[in-house]
Amino acid sequence: MFVADVDNRLLTRTLTACGCRRDQLGADLRRRLRAWGIMHQSSNLTRWMRLPGRRRAVAIYGPTSSGKTALSLDICQAASERGLRPVVLNADSRQVYAGMDIGTSKIKPSQMRGFEHRLLDVAEPSSKLSLEAYAQLARDELASLAASGDALPVLVGGTGVYIQSVLDSWDLTGTGTLRRSLERDFPRSEIDGAYQVLARLAPEVARRVHPNNYEAILNALVRRMAGRAGTKVAVPFALAVYGIDPGKAETDRRIEMTLDAQIRDGLLEEIAELDRRYRLVEQARRPGRRRNVASQTHGYREFVRMAASTGKAITELDGTDLAAARAEALGHIWATRSLTFESGHRAALWSLALAAR
């Protein structure tokens, strides 16, 4: 097992520490490692795909705009060339929602290279898909694929708790009731109180969660209070885990490029359509009302709030409004990425990979 980074010196140090020589790795694989910043269980993915014994699967995990989708397609291509049938399973907590396409960088059918993608558009943003529900959907898909002799599941997402719930085999049965109770005790307006409770119950977990990430705080509280994180539900695959880390500066640059591309590709029109269907702006003007998922998602929320505060429709926002909303969205995404990825993401990657051995 090794971790690679865009810094070639880290690759050299890590390989040496693991007792490997760089000439043991093919030139193409070394290039990909340097380009993507990969951690995985085997230095030869293609050989690992065909090892006898347990069925094989791949998980790809990393921050926003790190290149997970492109890497997943490369892996699908490599698997397909070796007679396997790769199936991509979405593990992004926003790409599960229909109608949230541009702002979540959801892959388009024309970009899928003919490979099957599942767990996209499985919920409406008017109602939050619970972690319990997602984990069950993912396990059902894995069980279905396990019955096929040539299937290679490729789990892809930037939502750590989604990835971990599957790879660590959490039993989340019945936690929906506990979560609803916590939502009543700690509404969004009392997020500070929820975070303080988490800090007392599980300080190490709290340090890896952004204090303004309401969903992550409640997910962590549910796992801690339910005491089920250690209960396992068998996963019928042996997993190789790829963690992509382009580094802070590069990730921030990619995030800005992604947001600007989303705006050019019609993000405002997408938000306007969601507003037409779900009245997002009207909800934002009425504090205390249960929010649509889109109104809670960075890259959507800031434009909705701008429209609510200015009294304009989404499509009527002018250049000044758009510039302010864009800057706020970038600040929120950068801040969330910085804390959740840098303080806990690398450690989470190591623990996932070790669990997958």
Buried (B, 14 or more C-beta within 10 A) or exposed (E): BBBBBBEEEBBEBBBEEEEEEEEEBEEEBBEBBBBBBBBBBBBEBBEBBEEEEEBBBBBBBBBBBBBBBBBBBBBBBBBBEEEBBBBBBBBBBBBBBEBBBBBBBBBEEEEBEEBBBBBBBBBBBBEBBBBBBBBBBBBEBBEEBBEEEEBBBBBBBBBBBBBBBBBBBBBBEEBBEBBEEBBEEBBBEEBEEBBBBBBEEBEEBBEBBBBBBBBBBBBBBBBBBBEBBEEEBEBBBBBBBBBBBBBBEBBBEBBBEBBEEBBEEBBBEBBBEBBEBBBBBEBBBEEEEEBBBBBBBBBBBBBBBBBBBBEBEBEEBEEEBBEBBBEBBBEBBBEBBBBBBBEBBBEBBBBBBEEBE
